[in-house]
Amino acid sequence: MSPHFHIPYAVPTALLVVALVSRVPTFLRAWRDPEVRATTLLLLWATAVLVVITPANIDRLNRRTGVANIASPWAYSFLTAFCATGLAMIIRWREAPSPRRRRTIRRLYAAYTGVVVALWTTFALADAPVPRIYDLDTYYADTPWMREHILLYLLAHLTSCAVSTRLLWKWFPQIANPWLKAGVVLLQLGFASGLVYDAAKLTAVTARWSGTDWDALSTRAAPPFALAQAALLAIGFIVPQAGPALTGWARDRAEYRRLRPLWRAVKVLAP
């Protein structure tokens, strides 16, 4: 693939950074709250993924470590952590505290921790000496251990997006707050974009197994959906926080305008 092929990583990364920074005051006030920690970690992992997968950073990691494609296990590990944290967060949103909920979340974290360990293990066992910045998934689609490495992250991400979309869809009718409802819609769209990304990637990878070149699905069709997912998730977390503040500001401005004639009258009487 041409090294000049460019995808705008800056916009979703900036949105995620804004969302993450907007969570800092809440995190500092209520860091013991599992939901606050989960949301903050979710945004942190998502930001880390985009930072690592930026082509310039992939090349920088390869050169500075001397290990070809080392960005792969790093990026996929951050993505897997993002998947686990997102699912745990949604489970906490939807279910009241209970021993059952705690067990579910612990099993979830254990499963995704296992995926991260497997990602590093398969990468260590694989022979992937040629650095690939844009097309690693399809270039190594039929390489022993790299094949498993790639499938692990795609299936973990696919599972997370599918379950998250379903849980949010079922939770949506119960939400009364309009800003939270808008945020959940954006989150659903974000996870749905992730499903499209996974479908395109898996189609291209499995096509390679039969000798078919559908690499464009992986290198050109899929990445915009990953970036869309990042942007939608960032906005989805910003809206419920920024919305009420914006509403309050608009209400204060309207009140100020309503009182302006009174202020003018007072100035005339008591200059």
Contacts in CASP RR format, 6 or more apart in sequence:
PFRMAT RR
TARGET T0000
AUTHOR 0000-0000-0000
METHOD contacts of the structure
MODEL  1
MSPHFHIPYAVPTALLVVALVSRVPTFLRAWRDPEVRATTLLLLWATAVL
VVITPANIDRLNRRTGVANIASPWAYSFLTAFCATGLAMIIRWREAPSPR
RRRTIRRLYAAYTGVVVALWTTFALADAPVPRIYDLDTYYADTPWMREHI
LLYLLAHLTSCAVSTRLLWKWFPQIANPWLKAGVVLLQLGFASGLVYDAA
KLTAVTARWSGTDWDALSTRAAPPFALAQAALLAIGFIVPQAGPALTGWA
RDRAEYRRLRPLWRAVKVLAP
1 134 0 8 1.000
1 135 0 8 1.000
1 215 0 8 1.000
1 219 0 8 1.000
3 55 0 8 1.000
3 133 0 8 1.000
3 134 0 8 1.000
5 134 0 8 1.000
5 219 0 8 1.000
5 220 0 8 1.000
7 223 0 8 1.000
7 224 0 8 1.000
7 227 0 8 1.000
8 227 0 8 1.000
9 50 0 8 1.000
9 53 0 8 1.000
9 54 0 8 1.000
9 227 0 8 1.000
11 227 0 8 1.000
11 231 0 8 1.000
12 50 0 8 1.000
12 227 0 8 1.000
12 228 0 8 1.000
12 230 0 8 1.000
12 231 0 8 1.000
12 234 0 8 1.000
13 47 0 8 1.000
13 50 0 8 1.000
13 51 0 8 1.000
13 54 0 8 1.000
13 230 0 8 1.000
15 230 0 8 1.000
15 231 0 8 1.000
15 234 0 8 1.000
15 235 0 8 1.000
15 238 0 8 1.000
16 43 0 8 1.000
16 46 0 8 1.000
16 47 0 8 1.000
16 50 0 8 1.000
16 230 0 8 1.000
16 233 0 8 1.000
16 234 0 8 1.000
17 47 0 8 1.000
18 234 0 8 1.000
18 238 0 8 1.000
19 43 0 8 1.000
19 233 0 8 1.000
19 234 0 8 1.000
19 235 0 8 1.000
19 236 0 8 1.000
19 237 0 8 1.000
19 238 0 8 1.000
20 40 0 8 1.000
20 43 0 8 1.000
20 44 0 8 1.000
20 47 0 8 1.000
22 237 0 8 1.000
22 238 0 8 1.000
22 241 0 8 1.000
22 242 0 8 1.000
23 36 0 8 1.000
23 39 0 8 1.000
23 40 0 8 1.000
23 43 0 8 1.000
23 237 0 8 1.000
23 241 0 8 1.000
24 40 0 8 1.000
26 36 0 8 1.000
26 40 0 8 1.000
26 241 0 8 1.000
27 36 0 8 1.000
27 37 0 8 1.000
27 40 0 8 1.000
30 36 0 8 1.000
31 37 0 8 1.000
34 92 0 8 1.000
35 89 0 8 1.000
35 92 0 8 1.000
35 93 0 8 1.000
38 85 0 8 1.000
38 86 0 8 1.000
38 88 0 8 1.000
38 89 0 8 1.000
38 92 0 8 1.000
39 89 0 8 1.000
39 237 0 8 1.000
41 81 0 8 1.000
41 85 0 8 1.000
42 82 0 8 1.000
42 85 0 8 1.000
42 86 0 8 1.000
42 89 0 8 1.000
42 233 0 8 1.000
42 237 0 8 1.000
43 234 0 8 1.000
43 237 0 8 1.000
45 78 0 8 1.000
45 79 0 8 1.000
45 81 0 8 1.000
45 82 0 8 1.000
45 85 0 8 1.000
46 82 0 8 1.000
46 230 0 8 1.000
46 233 0 8 1.000
46 234 0 8 1.000
48 78 0 8 1.000
49 75 0 8 1.000
49 78 0 8 1.000
49 79 0 8 1.000
49 82 0 8 1.000
49 230 0 8 1.000
50 227 0 8 1.000
50 230 0 8 1.000
51 57 0 8 1.000
52 58 0 8 1.000
52 61 0 8 1.000
52 71 0 8 1.000
52 74 0 8 1.000
52 75 0 8 1.000
52 78 0 8 1.000
53 71 0 8 1.000
53 75 0 8 1.000
55 133 0 8 1.000
55 134 0 8 1.000
57 71 0 8 1.000
58 71 0 8 1.000
58 133 0 8 1.000
59 131 0 8 1.000
59 133 0 8 1.000
61 70 0 8 1.000
61 71 0 8 1.000
61 74 0 8 1.000
62 68 0 8 1.000
62 69 0 8 1.000
62 70 0 8 1.000
62 71 0 8 1.000
62 131 0 8 1.000
68 128 0 8 1.000
68 129 0 8 1.000
68 130 0 8 1.000
68 131 0 8 1.000
69 123 0 8 1.000
69 128 0 8 1.000
69 131 0 8 1.000
69 132 0 8 1.000
69 136 0 8 1.000
72 123 0 8 1.000
72 128 0 8 1.000
72 136 0 8 1.000
72 149 0 8 1.000
73 119 0 8 1.000
73 120 0 8 1.000
73 123 0 8 1.000
73 149 0 8 1.000
76 119 0 8 1.000
76 149 0 8 1.000
76 152 0 8 1.000
76 153 0 8 1.000
77 116 0 8 1.000
77 119 0 8 1.000
77 120 0 8 1.000
79 153 0 8 1.000
79 156 0 8 1.000
79 157 0 8 1.000
80 112 0 8 1.000
80 115 0 8 1.000
80 116 0 8 1.000
80 119 0 8 1.000
80 153 0 8 1.000
80 156 0 8 1.000
80 157 0 8 1.000
81 112 0 8 1.000
81 116 0 8 1.000
82 160 0 8 1.000
83 112 0 8 1.000
83 156 0 8 1.000
83 157 0 8 1.000
83 159 0 8 1.000
83 160 0 8 1.000
83 161 0 8 1.000
84 108 0 8 1.000
84 109 0 8 1.000
84 111 0 8 1.000
84 112 0 8 1.000
84 113 0 8 1.000
84 160 0 8 1.000
86 160 0 8 1.000
86 164 0 8 1.000
87 108 0 8 1.000
87 160 0 8 1.000
87 163 0 8 1.000
87 164 0 8 1.000
88 105 0 8 1.000
88 108 0 8 1.000
88 109 0 8 1.000
90 164 0 8 1.000
90 167 0 8 1.000
90 168 0 8 1.000
90 171 0 8 1.000
91 101 0 8 1.000
91 104 0 8 1.000
91 105 0 8 1.000
91 108 0 8 1.000
91 167 0 8 1.000
92 101 0 8 1.000
92 105 0 8 1.000
93 171 0 8 1.000
94 167 0 8 1.000
94 170 0 8 1.000
94 171 0 8 1.000
95 101 0 8 1.000
112 156 0 8 1.000
115 152 0 8 1.000
115 153 0 8 1.000
115 156 0 8 1.000
118 148 0 8 1.000
118 152 0 8 1.000
119 149 0 8 1.000
119 152 0 8 1.000
119 153 0 8 1.000
122 145 0 8 1.000
122 146 0 8 1.000
122 148 0 8 1.000
122 149 0 8 1.000
122 152 0 8 1.000
123 145 0 8 1.000
123 146 0 8 1.000
123 149 0 8 1.000
125 144 0 8 1.000
125 145 0 8 1.000
126 140 0 8 1.000
126 143 0 8 1.000
126 144 0 8 1.000
126 145 0 8 1.000
126 146 0 8 1.000
126 149 0 8 1.000
127 143 0 8 1.000
127 144 0 8 1.000
127 145 0 8 1.000
127 146 0 8 1.000
128 136 0 8 1.000
128 140 0 8 1.000
128 143 0 8 1.000
128 146 0 8 1.000
130 139 0 8 1.000
132 139 0 8 1.000
132 140 0 8 1.000
134 219 0 8 1.000
135 215 0 8 1.000
135 218 0 8 1.000
135 219 0 8 1.000
136 150 0 8 1.000
137 150 0 8 1.000
137 154 0 8 1.000
137 201 0 8 1.000
137 204 0 8 1.000
137 205 0 8 1.000
137 218 0 8 1.000
138 204 0 8 1.000
138 205 0 8 1.000
138 208 0 8 1.000
138 215 0 8 1.000
138 218 0 8 1.000
138 219 0 8 1.000
140 146 0 8 1.000
140 147 0 8 1.000
140 149 0 8 1.000
140 150 0 8 1.000
141 147 0 8 1.000
141 150 0 8 1.000
141 204 0 8 1.000
141 205 0 8 1.000
141 206 0 8 1.000
141 208 0 8 1.000
141 209 0 8 1.000
142 208 0 8 1.000
142 209 0 8 1.000
150 205 0 8 1.000
151 205 0 8 1.000
154 198 0 8 1.000
154 201 0 8 1.000
154 202 0 8 1.000
154 205 0 8 1.000
157 194 0 8 1.000
157 197 0 8 1.000
157 198 0 8 1.000
158 195 0 8 1.000
158 198 0 8 1.000
158 202 0 8 1.000
160 191 0 8 1.000
161 191 0 8 1.000
161 192 0 8 1.000
161 194 0 8 1.000
161 195 0 8 1.000
161 198 0 8 1.000
161 229 0 8 1.000
162 195 0 8 1.000
164 187 0 8 1.000
164 191 0 8 1.000
165 188 0 8 1.000
165 191 0 8 1.000
165 192 0 8 1.000
165 195 0 8 1.000
168 184 0 8 1.000
168 187 0 8 1.000
168 188 0 8 1.000
168 191 0 8 1.000
169 188 0 8 1.000
171 184 0 8 1.000
172 181 0 8 1.000
172 184 0 8 1.000
172 185 0 8 1.000
172 188 0 8 1.000
175 181 0 8 1.000
175 184 0 8 1.000
177 240 0 8 1.000
179 239 0 8 1.000
179 240 0 8 1.000
179 243 0 8 1.000
179 244 0 8 1.000
179 247 0 8 1.000
180 240 0 8 1.000
182 236 0 8 1.000
182 239 0 8 1.000
182 240 0 8 1.000
183 235 0 8 1.000
183 236 0 8 1.000
183 237 0 8 1.000
183 239 0 8 1.000
183 240 0 8 1.000
184 236 0 8 1.000
186 232 0 8 1.000
186 233 0 8 1.000
186 235 0 8 1.000
186 236 0 8 1.000
186 239 0 8 1.000
187 232 0 8 1.000
187 233 0 8 1.000
187 236 0 8 1.000
187 237 0 8 1.000
189 232 0 8 1.000
190 228 0 8 1.000
190 229 0 8 1.000
190 232 0 8 1.000
190 233 0 8 1.000
191 229 0 8 1.000
191 233 0 8 1.000
193 225 0 8 1.000
193 226 0 8 1.000
193 228 0 8 1.000
193 229 0 8 1.000
193 232 0 8 1.000
194 225 0 8 1.000
194 226 0 8 1.000
194 229 0 8 1.000
196 222 0 8 1.000
196 225 0 8 1.000
197 222 0 8 1.000
197 223 0 8 1.000
197 225 0 8 1.000
197 226 0 8 1.000
197 229 0 8 1.000
200 217 0 8 1.000
200 218 0 8 1.000
200 221 0 8 1.000
200 222 0 8 1.000
200 225 0 8 1.000
201 217 0 8 1.000
201 218 0 8 1.000
201 222 0 8 1.000
203 214 0 8 1.000
203 217 0 8 1.000
204 214 0 8 1.000
204 215 0 8 1.000
204 216 0 8 1.000
204 217 0 8 1.000
204 218 0 8 1.000
204 219 0 8 1.000
204 222 0 8 1.000
205 218 0 8 1.000
207 213 0 8 1.000
207 214 0 8 1.000
207 217 0 8 1.000
208 214 0 8 1.000
208 215 0 8 1.000
END
